[in-house]
Each structure stands twice: as structure tokens, then as C-alpha cells.
Amino acid sequence: MTWVSEIDPAERIIGDGTKLTLGERPREGYEARDYKAEPLGYYAPPLGASERIDRAEFYDRAQELERGRARLSDFASPRMAVLNQGRTNYCWINAVVFGAELTRIRQGSDHVRLSPASGGAKIKNFRNVGGWCDQAAKFMQSRGIVPAELWPQNEINRRYDTEQAWDVAKRYQLTEWNELRPKNLDDLFSCLLRGLACPAGFSWWRHAVCLVDVVVFDKPRNTSDRELLRCFGVRFANSWGKSYGAQGYGILKGSKQLADGQLCIRSMRVTA
Amino acid sequence: MSPRVVVALLLIALALGLGGVKPPAPRYIDLPGFNVLVLTETSAGQAVNDNVTRSPLVRSWLEQNADEFFVWDDSTTDFEFVAPQWREAFDLAVAQSNGVRPWLLVSGERGSSGPLPSDPQELLELLEGCR
């Protein structure tokens, strides 16, 4: 019998033809980056060709991770809750912050809840507007991000913008990340199957989430694009709190998993 | 020969290892307690498999038994926010591993420095043996 991924019945699956609920309808959060003005590599080095995993290995690697319960979602669930962006339009930085927190605990650091609003507000000059994940990652690489205990997660407020807060933020700097080619599953799956969190934005949804797992719906008969889309999907950690889907997680399948902007987080600054 | 001279000669002999005294065990991570470092490489995914570091069995064991444990990329260069001994341990792992990834360093008198086992049970046995 063909092995496929086990899926929690509560988990929200969005595929081609899925009607979005009222709460899922497009918001003002994710803005598509203009790749003509800012071509691939503008913010960070693109993922190297030699780092791509052969498509023929996707099925076996996904199975190995799921059977060993070593997927990022298995790892994150007992250790950290998904974020909740509240009334902010900062999904694009919530996605990166979730990936950063996850990367820190993967490295063995303690879990510290970080404040997406601290970075979002600084990048957007304290306006509650949309953006894209590369902006967030670039900022977090240079400045870090303030812990939520010093700057509440969704507070777009200058009173928290202190020198002390940004001094502490240096402990939470993103150190290595790569841009992934838009709508490219070879890049994306190669990172997810290595346990690297991948924040990604979707124009059809005007929303960004953090992708964490490759999900298998069927065993591919070949390595064509069509079979990839038919047989695989991606699990995402949303930023709408734990009440969304299964503890805040959902799955994108078919062409809905093709992100208009995506990146992988390789490492965070090492701290005890 | 006076007894004092005999004792002194015996002590010198012991110090030189003539009395069967073993050299001190290597200290792979020079910090008190039980500490573990895994050196990995997040880019060379074709060959490097560090899934075992996310295994629930291994993580819960480490969370219960290790004072500190880290899984760091071998390109790490900034150690400002960790004890200097971790920098030394990192450098030691880089030097001893000869490019093999992932590499495991375990502290203690029965510590270990070698390739990271890919099987969770095998890794747990190794860690238990080092405690």
C-alpha cells in the first residue's frame, strides 16, 4: 500500500478550488516584491544549484522525516505556539519571526517569543501596512528583533522603540538566509526536507505564512512538475493564533503552494 | 639513600608515567556539567542528515539530561553571546572532524568526539555512555 502523510482532520487544507472562509479572504498583508526592480539575489544570496535535492528523493525523504517525527511541525508544536498578528498587517514579518524562533530552538537555544511589530514598525515607519518577507529578513539580519517582553508582539507604538530594546535585539539576529526562486518547488522542498523554515508570501491570498513541512498526498509516478503538484503539498504555520486549523497549522496543495516570494532561514545568531 | 629521597624519586617516577598513571581524559567541552555540541552544515543537504537532532526521543533526553546542547552550522563565526569555552569546543570539533558532518562532541571524562549517529537509539546509547 502506498504511504501518504497522516493529516489531522482539523487541519485546514487549501487547494485549487477551495473556497476561502470569510476570515481567510485576502487582507492587506503581503505585497508582491517587484522582481524586475529587485531581482533574485537583491536581498540575500539565492539558494545554490548544488544544494537542491533531486526530485526523485522527495517522497522518500518526506516519509523518513514523518516516520521519525523529525518534521519541523513535530518539533515546533510541543515547544512553541504559532504567532497571532492580531489587527496588524504584518503577516510578512510574522512569517519570518516564526521561522527565526523555530531556527533558534533547532539550534538548541531557549525559546524566546519575539515581537514582529518591533521590526514591522521600524521597516514601515510605524504604519500598519503590508510588505514582503525579504524586507523582514534583511532587517532582522542587520538589527535583530526585539523580544516580546520588551515590545508587545502587535504594538505599533514608538514608546517601545528604545536604545535598550534594540541592544537586546542584537541577540536575535538572523545570520544566514537564502532567497528561493519564486514559485519553485525544487528550491522550497530542498530546504524543507533539510529542516529549514521557509517564510513565503502568496499574491492570491495577499498573505504570508511560514512553511514548515512537505506533505505527501500520493506517490509520484515520475518527476514532472505536474506530478509534484498532484502528489505534494506544504504545511504552513499561520499567524492567526491557535484557533486556526489544527493548532494554527494548515496545508496548501496544488498550485496554491506556489509562492510568489519565498526564502529559507539557515541560522540565527548563537546564544545560550 | 634517605627515605625522603626515595619518596621524591617515586613521586617523580609517578609523574613521568612510570607508575602506570593514566593521562587525564580529554575534555572536549571545558565547562562543568554535561554538555553536547553538534556541528552541522545546513547547505550540503545531499550528504548531511541531521534529522536525528530533531528526533523527539533525542531532544527530550537532551532537555532532561544535558546542561546545555547546541546544534550549530559550521560556518558560525560569532560567539559573542555564549561562554568562550563553547568557541573552543566549536574550534575543536572543526579541527577533529576533518570535514565530516554532522559531528558530535560530548563533554565529561567519558566524553566523545566523532560522527553523529543517524539512528536515535544509537545516539542515546552513546550519550548515556558519556554521562
Chai-1 contact restraints between the chains, C-beta under 6 A:
chainA,res_idxA,chainB,res_idxB,connection_type,confidence,min_distance_angstrom,max_distance_angstrom,comment,restraint_id
A,E51,B,S43,contact,1.0,0.0,6.0,A-B,restraint_1
A,G68,B,N51,contact,1.0,0.0,6.0,A-B,restraint_2
A,G68,B,S55,contact,1.0,0.0,6.0,A-B,restraint_3
A,R69,B,P56,contact,1.0,0.0,6.0,A-B,restraint_4
A,A70,B,N51,contact,1.0,0.0,6.0,A-B,restraint_5
A,A70,B,R54,contact,1.0,0.0,6.0,A-B,restraint_6
A,A70,B,S55,contact,1.0,0.0,6.0,A-B,restraint_7
A,F75,B,R54,contact,1.0,0.0,6.0,A-B,restraint_8
A,Q107,B,V71,contact,1.0,0.0,6.0,A-B,restraint_9
A,G108,B,F69,contact,1.0,0.0,6.0,A-B,restraint_10
A,G108,B,F70,contact,1.0,0.0,6.0,A-B,restraint_11
A,G108,B,V71,contact,1.0,0.0,6.0,A-B,restraint_12
A,R171,B,F81,contact,1.0,0.0,6.0,A-B,restraint_13
A,R194,B,G45,contact,1.0,0.0,6.0,A-B,restraint_14
A,R266,B,T42,contact,1.0,0.0,6.0,A-B,restraint_15
A,S267,B,D73,contact,1.0,0.0,6.0,A-B,restraint_16
A,V270,B,W72,contact,1.0,0.0,6.0,A-B,restraint_17
A,V270,B,T76,contact,1.0,0.0,6.0,A-B,restraint_18
A,V270,B,V82,contact,1.0,0.0,6.0,A-B,restraint_19
A,T271,B,F81,contact,1.0,0.0,6.0,A-B,restraint_20
A,A272,B,V82,contact,1.0,0.0,6.0,A-B,restraint_21
